[in-house]
Amino acid sequence: MVYNNSYRYKETDHMCDVICDEPSLLQMISRFGIPLGVGDQTVRQVCEAHGVDTPTFLSVANFIRRGARGAADSIDSVSVACLTSYLKQAHSYFLDFQLPAIRRKLLEALDCSQPGEVSYLILKFYDDYMGEVRKHMQHENRKVFGYVEQLLQGRRRDDYSISQFARGHNGIDVKLQELKNIIIKYYAPTEQAELLNNVLFDIFTCETDLRIHCQVEDDIFVPAVEILEEKVGVQQNNAPAEEEKRPEDTLSEREREIVHCVVCGLSNKQIAEKLFISLNTVLTHRKNIARKLNIHSVSGLTIYAIVNKIVNIDELQNK
């Protein structure tokens, strides 16, 4: 089956058709613990057979295919537990398979016999990069995912929130781009050019994979955990039942920050820079805000923000 560019995968689509339409999903399904041999089963049937939350699978699949717009409307349905497991498996893939495999190919393709040679420096650059990625992902495994596991058990800490992770979350694909440029510009192999071209292609692929991985964390994981934080916080504080909640209580702390920025006249790009989040995350939050409040204009948000003390009139008069 051929899907057009605007199509969003559905649970009734055949898994085989989905994979053939977007081959990069092969890595994704393995990180969800789904093996090949899917037959003619639908996405829902395959997910259920392997204990994978179907809405979470579709949210990630549509994000990979269409970017943030493919997942923005489905954040509320994402299973944080399922997504966390997926991200942990991705970390294992990068640290235990993909990055070591690239290093082995580099060793085979480069002449590292002379310490002063460019080839030796390229390999050292790569080893330093691998160390940085390992430190980055081990921190997420330990602190961030550990925090999320506490949330899933109904306990929210006072000294940490997912917004702290979002503010300090930097992409880990940038240095690979630098490495690939160094190889292309400054290393001229005398032999085994095919081997070097092959490993360079793997570096391009890994760079893209790491970038998408970080974007999934920014644009799906962080908003989904913020929703979970809000739910756990309500439970801990013995908040009123859902039907008794005030309108302002329907927004998370991060959503209230974004409302404040919007009514103060900041652009989406400026909001992203101020809150240290990606532009796609800002767009996702704004869609969720509009859906929750049923307010779709800046003037409407301004009235809402004044009434609910998110912003005061003096701020608006002085902007």
C-alpha positions as CSV (number, residue, x, y, z in Angstrom):
1,M,0.0,0.0,0.0
2,V,1.3,3.5,-0.8
3,Y,0.5,6.3,1.7
4,N,0.5,10.0,0.8
5,N,2.7,12.5,2.6
6,S,-0.1,13.7,4.9
7,Y,-1.2,10.2,6.0
8,R,-1.0,9.2,9.6
9,Y,-0.6,5.5,10.4
10,K,-3.6,3.9,12.1
11,E,-4.0,0.8,14.3
12,T,-5.9,-0.9,11.5
13,D,-3.1,-0.5,9.0
14,H,-1.2,-3.7,8.2
15,M,2.2,-3.7,10.0
16,C,3.9,-5.0,6.8
17,D,2.6,-2.0,4.8
18,V,3.8,0.4,7.5
19,I,7.3,-1.0,7.5
20,C,7.6,-1.0,3.7
21,D,6.3,2.6,3.6
22,E,8.9,3.8,6.1
23,P,11.9,1.4,6.3
24,S,13.5,3.5,9.1
25,L,10.8,2.1,11.4
26,L,12.7,-1.2,11.4
27,Q,14.9,0.1,14.1
28,M,11.9,1.5,15.9
29,I,10.0,-1.8,16.1
30,S,13.0,-3.6,17.4
31,R,13.3,-1.1,20.2
32,F,9.7,-1.8,21.1
33,G,10.6,-5.5,21.3
34,I,8.6,-6.4,18.2
35,P,10.3,-9.0,15.9
36,L,9.8,-9.5,12.2
37,G,7.4,-12.2,10.9
38,V,4.3,-9.9,11.3
39,G,2.4,-11.6,8.5
40,D,-0.8,-9.8,7.5
41,Q,-1.6,-8.6,11.1
42,T,-2.6,-5.0,11.8
43,V,-0.6,-2.6,13.9
44,R,-2.9,-3.2,16.8
45,Q,-2.7,-7.0,16.5
46,V,1.1,-7.0,16.4
47,C,1.4,-4.5,19.3
48,E,-1.0,-6.5,21.5
49,A,0.7,-9.7,20.7
50,H,4.0,-8.3,22.0
51,G,2.7,-6.3,24.9
52,V,3.3,-2.9,23.3
53,D,0.9,0.0,23.9
54,T,-0.6,0.7,20.5
55,P,-1.2,4.5,20.8
56,T,2.5,4.9,22.0
57,F,3.7,2.9,19.0
58,L,1.7,5.0,16.6
59,S,2.7,8.3,18.2
60,V,6.4,7.5,17.7
61,A,5.9,6.0,14.2
62,N,4.0,9.1,13.1
63,F,6.6,11.3,14.6
64,I,9.4,9.6,12.7
65,R,7.4,9.8,9.5
66,R,5.9,13.3,9.8
67,G,7.8,15.2,12.6
68,A,6.1,16.9,15.5
69,R,2.8,17.3,13.6
70,G,2.5,13.6,13.5
71,A,2.4,13.2,17.3
72,A,1.1,16.5,18.7
73,D,-2.5,15.4,18.9
74,S,-1.8,12.1,20.6
75,I,0.4,13.1,23.6
76,D,-2.4,12.5,26.1
77,S,-2.7,8.8,24.9
78,V,1.0,8.0,25.2
79,S,2.0,5.4,27.8
80,V,5.0,6.8,29.7
81,A,6.0,3.4,30.9
82,C,6.0,2.0,27.3
83,L,7.8,5.0,25.9
84,T,10.5,4.9,28.7
85,S,11.1,1.2,27.9
86,Y,11.5,2.2,24.2
87,L,14.0,4.9,25.0
88,K,16.0,2.6,27.2
89,Q,16.2,0.0,24.4
90,A,17.4,2.8,22.1
91,H,20.2,3.7,24.5
92,S,21.3,0.0,24.6
93,Y,21.3,-0.1,20.8
94,F,23.5,3.0,20.5
95,L,25.9,2.1,23.3
96,D,26.2,-1.6,22.8
97,F,25.8,-2.0,19.0
98,Q,25.8,1.0,16.7
99,L,28.6,3.1,18.1
100,P,31.0,0.2,18.7
101,A,30.2,-1.2,15.2
102,I,31.2,2.2,13.7
103,R,34.4,2.2,15.7
104,R,35.3,-1.3,14.4
105,K,34.7,-0.1,10.8
106,L,36.8,3.0,11.4
107,L,39.7,0.9,12.7
108,E,39.5,-1.2,9.5
109,A,39.2,1.7,7.2
110,L,41.9,4.0,8.7
111,D,45.6,3.7,8.9
112,C,46.4,4.5,12.6
113,S,50.0,3.3,12.6
114,Q,51.4,6.8,13.1
115,P,50.2,8.8,16.2
116,G,50.6,12.1,14.4
117,E,48.5,11.1,11.4
118,V,45.0,12.5,10.8
119,S,43.6,8.9,11.0
120,Y,44.9,8.6,14.6
121,L,43.3,11.9,15.5
122,I,40.0,10.9,13.9
123,L,39.8,7.8,15.9
124,K,40.6,9.7,19.1
125,F,37.9,12.2,18.3
126,Y,35.4,9.4,17.9
127,D,36.5,7.7,21.1
128,D,36.0,11.0,23.0
129,Y,32.6,11.3,21.4
130,M,31.6,7.8,22.4
131,G,32.5,8.6,26.0
132,E,30.3,11.7,25.9
133,V,27.3,9.8,24.5
134,R,27.8,7.0,27.1
135,K,27.8,9.6,30.0
136,H,24.8,11.4,28.6
137,M,22.7,8.2,28.2
138,Q,23.8,6.7,31.5
139,H,22.7,9.9,33.2
140,E,19.3,9.6,31.5
141,N,19.0,5.9,32.4
142,R,19.8,6.6,36.1
143,K,18.3,10.0,37.0
144,V,15.6,10.8,34.4
145,F,14.2,7.3,33.9
146,G,14.6,6.7,37.6
147,Y,12.5,9.8,38.3
148,V,9.8,8.7,35.8
149,E,9.6,5.2,37.5
150,Q,8.8,7.0,40.8
151,L,6.1,8.9,39.0
152,L,4.7,5.7,37.7
153,Q,4.5,4.4,41.2
154,G,2.5,7.5,42.2
155,R,5.3,9.4,43.9
156,R,6.5,12.8,42.8
157,R,9.7,14.4,44.2
158,D,9.8,18.0,45.2
159,D,13.5,18.5,44.2
160,Y,13.2,17.5,40.5
161,S,10.9,17.8,37.5
162,I,11.1,16.8,33.9
163,S,11.4,20.5,32.9
164,Q,14.9,20.5,34.5
165,F,15.8,17.7,32.1
166,A,14.3,19.6,29.2
167,R,16.2,22.8,29.9
168,G,19.5,21.0,30.0
169,H,18.9,18.5,27.2
170,N,21.3,19.0,24.4
171,G,21.5,17.1,21.1
172,I,24.2,14.5,21.0
173,D,24.4,14.2,17.2
174,V,26.3,17.5,16.6
175,K,29.8,16.1,17.1
176,L,29.1,13.3,14.6
177,Q,28.4,16.0,12.1
178,E,31.8,17.5,12.8
179,L,33.5,14.1,12.6
180,K,32.0,13.4,9.2
181,N,33.0,16.8,7.9
182,I,36.6,16.2,9.1
183,I,36.8,12.9,7.3
184,I,35.3,14.3,4.0
185,K,37.5,17.3,4.0
186,Y,40.8,16.2,5.4
187,Y,41.3,12.4,5.1
188,A,42.3,11.0,1.7
189,P,42.7,7.2,1.9
190,T,45.3,5.7,-0.3
191,E,43.7,2.2,0.0
192,Q,40.3,0.8,1.0
193,A,38.3,3.8,-0.1
194,E,35.2,1.6,-0.2
195,L,35.6,0.8,3.5
196,L,35.8,4.4,4.4
197,N,32.8,5.4,2.3
198,N,30.9,2.6,3.9
199,V,31.7,3.7,7.5
200,L,31.0,7.3,6.5
201,F,27.5,6.3,5.4
202,D,27.0,4.6,8.7
203,I,28.0,7.8,10.5
204,F,25.4,9.8,8.4
205,T,22.8,7.2,9.4
206,C,23.8,7.2,13.1
207,E,23.7,11.0,13.1
208,T,20.1,11.0,11.8
209,D,19.1,8.3,14.2
210,L,20.5,10.1,17.2
211,R,18.8,13.4,16.2
212,I,15.4,11.7,15.9
213,H,16.0,10.0,19.2
214,C,16.6,13.3,20.9
215,Q,13.6,14.8,19.2
216,V,11.3,12.0,20.4
217,E,12.6,12.7,24.0
218,D,11.9,16.5,23.6
219,D,8.6,16.4,21.7
220,I,6.9,13.2,23.0
221,F,8.6,12.0,26.2
222,V,8.8,15.4,28.0
223,P,5.2,16.5,27.3
224,A,3.9,13.1,28.3
225,V,5.9,13.1,31.5
226,E,4.6,16.6,32.3
227,I,1.0,15.3,32.0
228,L,2.0,12.4,34.3
229,E,3.6,14.8,36.8
230,E,0.3,16.8,36.9
231,K,-1.8,13.7,37.5
232,V,0.5,12.5,40.3
233,G,0.7,15.9,41.9
234,V,-3.1,16.1,42.0
235,Q,-3.3,12.7,43.7
236,Q,-0.7,13.7,46.2
237,N,-2.3,17.0,47.1
238,N,-5.8,15.4,47.4
239,A,-7.0,17.8,44.7
240,P,-10.8,18.0,43.9
241,A,-12.3,15.5,41.6
242,E,-11.9,16.2,37.9
243,E,-15.3,17.7,37.5
244,E,-14.7,20.2,40.3
245,K,-11.3,21.4,39.1
246,R,-11.0,25.1,38.2
247,P,-10.1,26.0,34.6
248,E,-6.6,27.1,35.4
249,D,-5.9,23.7,37.0
250,T,-6.2,22.0,33.6
251,L,-2.8,23.4,32.5
252,S,0.5,22.1,33.6
253,E,3.2,24.4,35.0
254,R,5.0,24.4,31.6
255,E,1.8,25.2,29.7
256,R,1.2,28.1,32.0
257,E,4.7,29.4,31.3
258,I,4.0,29.2,27.6
259,V,0.7,31.0,27.9
260,H,2.5,33.7,29.8
261,C,5.1,34.0,27.0
262,V,2.5,34.0,24.3
263,V,0.4,36.8,25.8
264,C,3.6,38.8,26.4
265,G,4.2,38.8,22.7
266,L,7.0,36.3,22.3
267,S,7.2,34.3,19.1
268,N,7.4,30.5,19.1
269,K,11.1,30.7,18.5
270,Q,11.7,33.1,21.3
271,I,9.6,30.9,23.7
272,A,11.8,27.9,22.8
273,E,15.0,29.9,23.5
274,K,13.7,31.3,26.7
275,L,12.5,28.0,28.1
276,F,15.3,25.9,26.7
277,I,13.0,23.6,24.7
278,S,12.7,22.8,21.0
279,L,10.5,24.7,18.7
280,N,8.5,21.5,18.1
281,T,7.9,21.2,21.8
282,V,6.5,24.7,21.9
283,L,4.1,23.9,19.0
284,T,3.0,20.7,20.7
285,H,2.2,22.6,24.0
286,R,0.3,25.3,22.1
287,K,-1.9,22.7,20.4
288,N,-2.6,21.0,23.8
289,I,-3.4,24.4,25.4
290,A,-5.8,25.3,22.6
291,R,-7.4,21.9,22.9
292,K,-7.7,22.0,26.7
293,L,-9.1,25.6,26.9
294,N,-10.9,25.7,23.5
295,I,-9.2,29.1,23.0
296,H,-7.5,29.6,19.7
297,S,-6.6,33.3,19.7
298,V,-3.9,35.4,21.5
299,S,-6.6,37.8,22.6
300,G,-8.6,35.0,24.1
301,L,-5.5,33.6,25.9
302,T,-4.7,37.1,27.2
303,I,-8.1,37.3,28.9
304,Y,-7.7,33.8,30.3
305,A,-4.2,34.6,31.6
306,I,-5.4,37.8,33.3
307,V,-8.4,36.2,34.9
308,N,-6.3,33.2,36.2
309,K,-3.4,35.4,37.4
310,I,-0.9,33.9,34.9
311,V,0.0,37.5,33.9
312,N,-0.8,40.9,35.3
313,I,-2.1,43.9,33.3
314,D,1.1,45.9,34.2
315,E,3.2,43.4,32.3
316,L,1.1,43.7,29.2
317,Q,1.0,47.5,29.4
318,N,4.8,47.7,29.6
319,K,5.6,45.2,26.8
